[in-house]
Amino acid sequence: MIFLRHLLMAAGIGLLLVAAAIAAYDLIYSYELDRLVRRVFSKNPPEETAKPRPRISIRWHDAGKIAGAAVVALLIALSIVVVPDGSAGVRVSQISGIRPGTLYAGVHLVVPFIERVSVYDIREQVFATSAQDDAKPHETVLKVEAREGLPLGLSVLVDYRLDASRLDYVEANLPQPIGEEIVGPVVESAFREVAPDYVVRDVFSVKRDEFRQRVAGLITTHLAQDAIVVKEVLVRRIVLPPEYAQGLENILLKEQQSDQMNFEQEIEQKRVKIAEYQADENKVRQVKQAEATAQSRVIAARAESDAMQYTLPLKQKQIEQARLEAKARKEATIENAQAEAQAKVIDSQAEQQSQELLAKADANRIRITGAAEAERLQLEATALRGNPLLIQKIVAEKLSDKVRIMMVPMDGKFFFTNGVFDAPLGAADPPSGRSADASGAQAGAQSSGRP
């Protein structure tokens, strides 16, 4: 329908232009022709008997038809009114004034140039205030005074919409724009009217919801009289004076600490009660256990008493059997002692015989060893007698770890061992004192490491 409306308007404007163009063309053409004829006649004056010059007729009739069609199209286009979605309208007549009834979203027909439609946005709108002076351009700063006279900054959000069924009243009585002219003053006056009934602390914490509900009810009542439906009133933020905010924060902190101490005290009391309950339960349990133990002992004693009637003969038989077993063990012990004594005598005799045999074996071994040693010494003496240089070799080997250089004459003379071994072996005469002294000196020099 919007397309048809725009099409009719375009057609009407186009037809008007065509009609104006036809009339203008004919007028201009007639004026030019008449000017040309006059110029020709001025140069060659016509005779008096000549006929009058012809004129071009203007197509007023055709232009009037086209203009009439254009006017009809424009009137039809102007009679079509389209109310967009989320909006509603009301008819306003130039003759009878505002007509009752609401025009909702869609296409409506009106009388051109006599009626018009005022369109209103019936969607939800928001009116917002700021709690501080650094507000946005579209927000109003709202400050009220509490009972103590302290200023409070309120950041408020009011969600409202127009009552579509009463748009005729809105058009007739309310100024525009409604948000600034009606909603804003009502919200500010409502908060300023209710705020003095509360202290700052109640508004900020304890009775904040009650304060909001009272203000919301007052705003809803006042705006409902002006065909404005309030959906919700929100208090987003409350700005306290700096000094009061600091003091209130300290008070709240102390209250929180007090509540925490009370809570901890309650917990401790509950713990004490739990401990008492546990002690009582343990006491009852111990009593029950003692009673059960006593009953079990009584039952055991009764059972033992009953069992003694049957166990006494058995006990007597066991004692008699134990007496017989002890007697048997005693006799077996005596027999074992006698056997052990005889075994010890036999062992001592065997030990004495073995010691005598060992002594004889040791004497025989010593005798054989001494004979073998004598025979070895005799063989060594024979070997030394036949080879005297062997003694020097043996001495040199014995002294090799202490003597670095030893010089011995090839013939074996003047060596200290000659005098030592010659006498026992009897191979030569004993050396003279001088030779012995020389040999001793030479041996001392050799043992000391001098050549």
C-alpha angles and dihedrals in degrees: 000000000000088000091052091049093052091044092053091047091050091047092048093049090046093051091049090053091049092050092048090047093052093049093045092048093052092046093050093045092049091048093051093046092049091049091051093050092050091053092052094046092049090061096042109028110212123235119264091245093054120114120254116268117261124253131209113243116230116233096236093148094056092044089049092053092050092046090049090053089049092051091050091051092048092048091051091048092048091049091060114084121182117202109202126226116282091027139089134194144205129213117245115193123202088216108037100021124224113008120214121247135063126257108216128197112310141055121323134176123228136174108264118242090003103062131037133181123233109208122208131188106241095182121110114281133191130227113194134185131194128230096213137044094253091080127155118259094257095045128085123221109239119196125168135179123241127213091277091054093249117141118243125196113217127198104201133181120198119189111200144151138192120263102246093203092060102046091121088063091047091051093047101042115017126080123228135280092037096196094059100032101041114011097045098052092043092052094047094047092048094053093044090050096050101036097073089062092067136056119235094255093053093049092048101045125346104042100021094120092045090051091050093048093051092049091045091053092049093048092047092051095049096044093045088065088059095050093258118134115209114208101181142350117208129188102208100176141004118203115203127199109273096242094046092045090055093048092046091050090054091048093049090048092052091047090051091051090048091050090049092052091049090050092050090048090053090050091052091049090051090049090052090050090048090051090050091050090049091049091050090048092050090048092052090045091051091049090050091048091049091049091048091048091049092049091048090050092049090050091047091050091050091048091048091049090051091046094051091069089062099033099053095076088044091050091051090051090048091051091050090049091048090051091053091046091051091050091049091048090050092052090046090050092052091049091048091051092052091048091048091051092051090047091051091052091050090047092051092050091049091048092052092050091048091051091051091051091048091051091051091048091050092050092049090048092051091048093051092043093051092050091050091048092050090049090050093050090049091052091048091050090051091049093048092047090054095043113030093175089068089075091056091050092052092048091048091052091050092050097039094101092056104033120067100188127016123185114195124177113247093235093053096239125142091023115136093228092063092072092043098053101029094072099052094040092044091215094133142007119280111270121252121258093253094052091046091051091049092048091049092051092048092049091049091052092049093048091051091055098252120127 
